């Protein structure tokens, strides 16, 4: 796959990056270099290699998935501009 100047300009516009016309050839070349590197990665044989999230083996700590109310109602409602009967009070928006 090759990126031309028109496609580079379109990508820049979609990314909302202002690129001058004289810089488009360099941008297209940079995109092509990136795509070339990705093609090189696609050629690597990864058969039998397990996916990993880090270069060091580690297990994430797990906790019991239990529902709680947080036991912090007073702290949470302390920041509310208007709290009534243990809940946030908001203006009525639908009649």
Buried (B, 14 or more C-beta within 10 A) or exposed (E): EEBEBEBBBEBBEEEEEEBEEEBBEEBBEEBBEEEEEEEEEEEEEEEEEEEEEEEEEEEEEEEEEEEEEEEEEEEEBEEEEEBEEEEEEEEEEEE
